Amino acid sequence: MEKIQIIWVLSLLLVFLARLPDGLATDNSCSVSTLDARRFFERENELLRQRYHEEYLASYTYNTNVTDDNRQAMIAVYARNAVQNKQLAQKIKSSDYHLSEDADIRRQALHLSKMGASALNTEDYLALQNAISSMQSNYATTNVCSYTNRSDCSLTLEPHIQERLSNSRDPAELAWYWREWYDKAGTSQKDNFAEYVRLTRKAAHLNDHRSYADYWVQFYEDADFERQLDASFKQLLPFYRQIHGYVRYRLRQHYGEDVVPAEGNIPMHLLGNMWAQSWNEVIDLFTPYPEKPFVDVKAEMVQQNYTVQKLFELGDQFFQSLGMRALPPSFWNLSLITRPDDRQVVCHASAWDFYQDSDVRIKMCTEVDMHYFFVVHHELGHIQYYLQYEQQPAVFRGAPNPGFHEAVGDVIALSVMSAKHLKSIGLTDNGRLDEKSRINELFKQALSKIVFLPFGYTMDKYRYAVFRNEIEEPQWNCGFWQMRSEYGGVEPPVSRTDKDFDPPAKYHIDADVEYLRYFAAHIFQFQFHKALCSLAGQYAPNDSRRTLDNCDIFGSKEAGRALSKFLSHGSSRHWKEVLQEFTGETEMDTSALLEYFDPLYQWLKQENSRLGVPLGWGETNKIPTDCCGQFST
């Protein structure tokens, strides 16, 4: 009888244990407090997801229809949600969640306790959002006057001004459009920028950071990351100096000594881009081997009746070939992929996650050419990231390192721009380049990938200096151009003074977008590319048939599985952990980038030596002589 009773009691106990919530087991692996914490964060993440959904809907409405009513509606949503975010952060800070035995809870508590601008009082928060959105509105609605018809002041940055920067070879015309844009998109926004600096400085202090620069840096979760960025820039600078010297030499041959100096800064209006962040639009002026035609597929696209829709379909097919997710129907129904005729929009390309039902979209004013072909793949990289980590709680729906999100789209574009891939989709006949054509193609890529690095580095080194009050307000503009000169060897076509204010002529500065993520992405993408190419069997060290610059991972399910796993973590783990799992590395490393471009680097060193090309540049003379000082890292 006693034996039967014991069995009966044990049976009841087993039934009771089986009905306990997950985690409440006899091994004490999860305490009641841990379960309570999990329930708390599950509830708060759902509320946070709803707030994000509301914010992105309001922001998308404004960005696709730039009106003051939509701007004010967006600010109202931001302000209302900022109160909720602040209350949540304060609640977490006053708790002991950061001491939890559960690493996931500790990480959620860390992320959700960061208030950012929400730390401001309502009046200051509204003032900050008004300053930012006013700068964005000005950028989106700026028109300039025609050089040939000064009474026509309806020209927009894209496509009108960019077309002239790409195709005109008249220095006076190029300088006209440069000045028109910077005067109207930049100088008029100095007061808004000053208000932005004042309030972000205040928000940083409320978040226990010395400056807004330190607030931005902490998202890299590495106290040494700023030093690593400086070290990476120094490693890449010798390569950039070779490109800079060669381009300056060839521009001087074309324009003459009165326009281009032998050893100084390059006048940036000659470089085919409003910010001189890429120079490949004017590559015809300095192609290494002019007799070798470039792989420029625009003519073939036109002949094959390509449409904007076709560009996105090809991008979708690329990701599906890797075994990754197809674009959902809502993407095709709700995205804005061409410029509308009936309203003003923010044309700067961007990808959007609406935090609900796989609702992801792209907003961009796409045209059918090679540039946009690559931009489409870049933006779809963001979209795929959103889709892969959407199962994560709202707090972890992001990249663990700001540079990762930007790198993912670019790593796909590296395959797409290969001769091998362009041949596979019928846009070129030659899937393997001879050595001279290879140098041409690498040079063209370097005019985007390598030339960007000093620009990307300067955008935030400048803002860091402003945020940290290392540049006084009267010298904000000359400090900006001094950095552009010192780090990149470029200068404005006309003198700029403290009466001008040029930083807001760049969208990301208006929009409060931290920019060193793009610098980091230009390094990480080559680390990702090397890892994926190895998995796809497309790369082997010292194998001339399997090089990084002609690798195409299209169709590789093994590469796709690795990439999907990498993306699916979101920001739930430290970036060094997921990087090691993906590539075997734990740090940002320039070696893959330098390996990719090494044939070009060696060619440039030999060619510059043969031509007697001087390298380096001095100080710019386009700013007052009493400007700030030296900023070298």
C-alpha positions, 0 to 999 in steps of 0.5 A: 500500500505504501508503495502504491501511495508513493507512486501516486504522489510521484505521479502527481508531482510529475504532472505538476512539474510538467504544467509549470511555466518553461524555466521553472524546473527542479534544477533551479535554472530559472528563478521566479524573478527571471521569469518576471523579467522575461514577461516584463521585457516581452510586454515592453517589447511589444509596446515598443514595436507598436511605437516604432510602427507608428513612428515609421509610418509617420516618417514615411508619410512625411518623406514621401510627401514633404509638407509642413502638415506631415512634418508636424504630424511626424514630430507629434508622434515622435514627441508622444512616444519619447515620453513612453521611451523615457518612462521605460528607460527610467523604470529599467534604470531603477530596477536590478535587471542589469544584475540578472543571471540571464544574459539576454535580460541584461542585454535588453536592459542595457539597450532599453535604458538608453534614452537618447533625445527622449531624455530631454523635456518635452519643450526641448525635444520638440525644439530638437525635432523641429530643427532636424526636420526643418533641415531635412525639409530644406534639403528636400525642397532646395532648387537652384538656378540654371547656369545657362538660364538664370531665370530658371530656378527649378533645378533639383539635385537629382537628376538635374544638378547631378547630370551637369556635375557628371557631364559638364567639363566647364569649370565655371559651370561646375563652380556655379552649381556647386555654389548654388547648392551649398549656399541654399542647402547649407548656409540657410540652415546654420541657426537650425544646426546650432540649435541641434548642437545645443540640444544634442549636447544637452541630451548627451549630458542627461544620458551621462555622456560627456558629449553627443559624440560619445553617445554615438560611439557607445553604440559600437560597444567597444571603448577602443573603437574610435581609436580603431577607426583612426588606425584603419584610416591611417592604414588606408591613407597610403593607397588613397594618396596614390589615387589622389596624386594620379587623379590630380595629375590627370585632371591638371593635364585636362584642365591646365595649371590655372585650374588644378594645382600640381601639388595642392588640394583638388578643386572638388567641383571637378570630381563629378559629385557634389560632396566629392565622396566618389569620383567615378562619374568623371572617370573618362578624364583619368582612365588608366587604359582609355583604349579598353572599354569599361563594363558600363551596362547602361546601354545594354539595359536600354537596349533590353528595355530594362525598367526600374521594376526590373532592377528590383526584381533582379535584386530580389532574385539574387537573394532568393538564389542564396536561399534567402527570403523573397520580397513580400507582396507589401514591398511591391505595393507600398514602396516608392521607387520612382520620383512622383510628379505630383509632390515633393519627396526626399529622394535620398535612397533609404530602406524602411522596416515598419515593425509589423507583418513583414512590412518593409519598403524602399523609398528612392527616385530610381533611374535605369543605369549602372549606379542605381543597379548597385544602389538597389542591391544595397538597399535590398541588403537592408531589407533582407536584414530586416526580414532575417531578424524580424523574429527578434524582440523589437529592442534587438531588431537592428545591427549589433554594429552600426557598420554591419547594416550598411556593409550587408547591402554593399557585400551583395553589390560586390558580387553584382558588379563582378564581370562574372555576374554581369555576364550571367544576367546577360548584360555583358559578353565577357565574364573574365577581364584581361589585365588592363581591363581589370585595372580599369574596373578596379580603378573605377571601383576605387573611385567609389570605395577608396575615395569615400573613406576620407569623406566618410571619416571626416563627416563624423570627425568634424561633428565629433569636434563640434559636439565636444566643443573643440571647434568654436561656433564662429569657426564651424565652417572653416573647421569643416573645410580644413578637415576636408582638406587635411584628411582628403586633399579636396577643397571648395572651388571658391573661398568660404568664410564664417558667413557661409555654412556648408555642412548641412548641404549633406543629407546625413548631417541634416537628418542626424545620421551618425556617419562613421558607420559608412566608413566602418561598412566600407571595411567590413564589407570586404571581410564579409565578401571574403568569407562568403566567397570562400564558402561559395568556392569562388575564392582561394588565396593566390589562385588567379582564377578565383580572386576576390574582385571577380567573385560572384556568390549568386546561387550559393546556398552555403553562403546564403545559410551563413549570411542568413544566420549572421543577419538573424541575430540582429543586435541580440549578441555583441558584434564581435561574437557574430563576426567571429561566427561569420568570418572567424575574425573579431576585429575590423580589419583592412586586409581583405579590402587591401587584398581586393585592390592590390593589383591596382595599388601596385599599378598606381605606385609604379605608374605614379613613379614613372610619371613623377607624380607628386603625392600629398597636398598642403593646406587649402587657401580657400578658408581664412588663415586664422582657422582652427588648427591641425586635426590629424589623427 
